Amino acid sequence: VNTPDPVELGLVASLARPGGNITGVTSLSVDLTIKQLELLKEAVPRASRITVLWNPDNPWHPVAVKGLREGGRSLGVQLQILEVRAADEFESAFRTSIRERAQAVLVLADPMTYAHRHRLATLAVRHRLPLMGSTKEYAEAGAVMSYWADGRELLRRAASYVARILKGARPGDLPIEQPTKYELVVNPKTAKALALTIPP
């Protein structure tokens, strides 16, 4: 399983002893999402209001939003939490962000937003809002930054689970592993278009 946090979602009792028929690697995206907010605030230090786009149909997003609210308070940032269930809601979400004077946007990792990352990046640049995404494909699509666990490492480690299970290991006896490598990707073209200087 490659879920954000299988313990928070109630899928397993613990990472060390998942039990049942579940194991794998976890991207721990709740923690990573808080780190994304911190990095976005570092990149846009003037930002006191940041929009968070989340999909209420994603089962881990409520947990991530709760963590972000706590993280935002500690950073002195007011979060504007906006629901987006489909791509046709992006435009209105950005209009709301501008109306509410947001100065940056954080997109929670989600298959729907990933599929439409180019559109999100285009809207962000059009509205002059620095956009932080999760995997590097967001930055490659035009977001100013992305931060996530190294996808290649996650895939390599997942393959080792497959090999062990095929050799007879029981999935529930294999501890769920956490990432050890992360990727911070900055899109210099987008940063320049937004007149944004990314600190070293």
N, C-alpha and C positions, 0 to 999 in steps of 0.2 A: 504494500500500500504506500502511496506517496501523497499523503494528506497533510494539510497544514499542521495540525496538532491532534493526533488520534486520541490522546487522553482527554483533552478538552471536549472533543466531540463524543466521548463516551464509547468509542470503538474498542478500546483496550483499557486494562486496569493500570498498566504502567508501561513505559518504554522498555524497561529492563526485562519484564516478563509479560509480554502481550497476551499470551494464552490464546485459546481458540484456534482459528485458522488464519490469523492476520499477522503479518510482519512486513518489513521493508525499510524504507528511508522516509524521514519526515523533513519537510522544508521549514517547519516551525514558523510559518508566515506571520503569525501574530507578533512574535518578537521582531521579525524582520520588518514588518510594517511600521512598528514603532521606530526602528532604526531609520527607515525611509523618511519618516517625518523629521527626525533629527537632522538627517543629511540635507533635506530640502530646506529646513530652517537655516542651516549653515550656508547653503548656496544663495538663499534669499534672506539675508539677515533682517531686512526691513519688514518682512512679512509678519504681520500680527494676526491676519485672518487667512486661513487656508481651507479651501474646499476639499472634502473627501468624497469621492464618488464610490458608492458601494451598491452591491446587488443583494437585496434582501432574500432573493431566492437561493443564494449561496449559503450553505449551512454554517460555515465558519465566520462569515462576515460580521454577525452580531458580536461575536467574541472579539474580533479585531477592532471593531468600532469602540467597544468598551475599553480596550487597552489604549486606543488612540486618544480617547477623551482624557484618560489619566495622564498619558504622555504629553498631550497638548497643554494641560494645566501646568506641568512642570517646566515646559518650555516657554510659558507665557504666551501661548498661541490660542486664539479663539478658532475653533473648528466649525465649519459649516458642513454638516453631514447631509449629502444629497443622494437620494435613491435613483439608480438607473437600472432598469430591468431589460432594456432593449436599446439598440443603437439609435432608434428614432427619438430617444429622450435626451441624447447628448446635447443637442443644440439648446434646448430649454435649460438644461443644467448649467451650461456655460453662461447663458444670459442671466440666470439667477445669481451665479457667482459674481459677475460683473456688477449687477445691481446691488449686491450685498458687500461690494468692495473687497472681494477676495484678492489676494496678491499672488497666489500659487495654487496648484491643484495636485492632489495625491490620488491616484487611482489604485484601489485595492485589486490584488491579483484575482482574476476571474476568467474563465474560458470565453465569456461573451465579450469582455473588454479587450482581451488578447486578440480575438478575431477582428476587432475593429480598432486596433491600436493606431493605424495610420490616420483614420478619421479623427480620433481623439487628439493626436499630435497636431494635425492640421488646425483643428478648432482652437487648441491651446495657443498656437502661434498667432492665429488670426485675432484672438482676444488678448494677446500679449500677456499670457499667464504661463509661467514656468510649470511644466508638467513632470511629475515624478511617476515612473512606472516600476514594475517589478523586474521581470526578466530583461536581459539585454536587448531583446527584440523590440521593446518599447523605445529604447534610446535609438536603436537603428531605424525605427519608423519615424523618428523626429521628436520624441520627448527629450527634454533637456537632460534628464538623468534617469538611470535605473539602478536598482540594487536588489540582489537576490542571491540565493545559493547557486553555486556553479552547477549548471544543468548537466554538463558532461560528467562531472564527478558523481552526481546523483545517479545517472544512468549506469555508469561503471559499477557502482556499488549495488545497484538493484540487480545487475546481471550476476553478481556473486551470490545473491540470495537464490536466484533461479538455479544456479549450479548446485548449491548446497541442498536445496529442496529436491532436485532431481536425483541427488545421491542418497536421499532417504531422510534428511532432517525434517523434523516437524516444524511448520511455520511458527506456531505459538511458542516454541522453545528458543527461537532466534530473536535476540533483542532488536528493537527498532532503533536504527542509527540516526544520528543527527548530522547535519552538514558540518564540514570542517573548512570548506573554502567558499568564499563569497566573491561576487563580481560587482564592482561599482563602475558603471559605464557613463561617460559624459559625452553628449553630442555637441562638439564645439561649434558647428554651424548654427544649431538652434540657439545656443548660448549667445553667439554673436548677434543673431537676428533679434534677440530680446535685450541686447545691450547688457548682458549679465556676465559678470566676472566670477568664475568659479574659483574659490580659494584653494590653494594647494592641498 
